[in-house]
Amino acid sequence: MHQVDPETIDSVLSSWAGVKRGFPFDEKTLVYKVGGKIFALFDVDNFEGVNLKCDPARAVELREQYAGIRPGWHSNKVHWNTVEPESDVEAGLFWDLLKHSYDLVAASLSKKLRAELNL
């Protein structure tokens, strides 16, 4: 099981197929994209959580179940959650939610783009 800290998150996400990382909004918000679409982002200066894309029904269920999962900060509250790693969210669930976000976005890409990215 991986630790949940910015360096480990960056190392793991950067190793996934088709992932690009950057700072498109400002110098402190690190954004991860697959096929040009965002699936994760967090503040590198004030790491309090990671915004992750989530199936809408599952997003609501998770928010009701965990204090450390809340509607996405500065994001569409229907499709995004902010997950706080230093909370009642166990590391295993945190990594599962990161993968869920990546898979959800990757599945929305065209068949051609998925093939180009080896997804």
C-alpha positions in Angstrom: 0.0 0.0 0.0 1.3 3.4 -0.9 1.5 6.3 1.5 -0.8 9.3 0.9 1.4 12.3 0.5 1.9 14.7 -2.5 5.2 13.1 -3.5 3.9 9.6 -3.6 0.7 10.6 -5.3 2.7 12.4 -8.0 5.0 9.4 -8.4 2.1 6.9 -8.8 -0.1 9.1 -11.0 2.8 10.1 -13.3 3.4 6.4 -13.9 -0.1 5.6 -15.2 -0.6 5.3 -19.0 -1.3 8.5 -20.8 -1.1 10.8 -17.8 0.2 14.3 -18.2 0.8 16.6 -15.2 1.1 20.4 -15.1 0.0 23.7 -13.5 -2.5 25.1 -16.0 -4.4 27.3 -13.4 -1.6 28.7 -11.2 1.7 27.8 -9.8 0.4 25.8 -6.8 -2.5 23.6 -8.2 -1.0 20.4 -9.7 -3.3 18.9 -12.3 -3.3 15.4 -13.7 -4.9 14.7 -17.1 -5.5 11.7 -19.2 -6.3 12.4 -22.9 -6.4 16.1 -22.1 -9.2 15.7 -19.4 -8.6 16.3 -15.7 -9.0 13.4 -13.3 -7.1 14.7 -10.2 -5.8 18.0 -8.8 -4.4 19.3 -5.5 -2.7 22.3 -4.0 1.0 21.6 -3.6 1.6 24.4 -1.1 -1.3 23.5 1.2 -2.0 19.8 0.8 -5.4 19.2 2.5 -7.0 16.9 -0.1 -7.2 15.8 -3.7 -10.1 16.6 -6.0 -11.2 13.5 -7.8 -13.8 12.8 -10.5 -16.5 10.3 -9.2 -19.6 8.6 -10.4 -22.4 11.0 -9.1 -24.3 8.3 -7.2 -21.2 7.0 -5.6 -20.0 10.5 -4.8 -23.1 11.2 -2.7 -22.8 7.8 -1.0 -19.1 8.4 -0.1 -19.9 11.9 1.3 -22.5 10.4 3.6 -20.2 7.6 4.7 -16.9 9.5 5.3 -16.2 12.9 7.0 -13.1 13.1 4.9 -14.9 13.1 1.6 -16.8 16.3 0.7 -18.1 18.0 -2.5 -15.3 19.0 -4.8 -13.5 22.2 -3.9 -14.0 24.7 -6.7 -15.4 21.9 -8.9 -18.8 20.7 -10.1 -20.2 19.2 -6.9 -22.1 16.5 -8.8 -19.1 14.9 -10.4 -16.2 15.8 -8.1 -15.2 15.0 -4.5 -12.4 16.4 -2.4 -10.8 13.5 -0.5 -8.8 14.3 2.6 -6.0 11.8 3.2 -5.6 12.8 6.8 -9.1 11.7 7.8 -11.3 8.7 8.2 -10.5 7.7 4.6 -8.1 4.8 4.7 -5.2 4.7 2.3 -6.6 1.7 0.4 -9.9 3.6 -0.3 -8.0 6.7 -1.2 -6.0 4.9 -3.9 -9.1 3.1 -5.1 -10.8 6.5 -5.6 -7.8 7.8 -7.5 -8.0 4.8 -9.8 -11.8 5.2 -10.1 -11.3 8.8 -11.2 -8.6 7.9 -13.8 -10.8 5.0 -15.1 -13.9 7.2 -15.3 -12.1 9.8 -17.4 -10.2 7.3 -19.5 -13.5 5.6 -20.4 -14.9 8.8 -21.6 -12.2 9.2 -24.2 -12.7 8.2 -27.9 -11.7 4.7 -28.8 -9.0 6.1 -31.1 -7.5 8.2 -28.3 -7.6 5.4 -25.8 -5.7 3.2 -28.4 -3.1 6.0 -28.9 -2.6 6.3 -25.2 -2.4 2.5 -24.8 -5.5 2.5 -22.4 
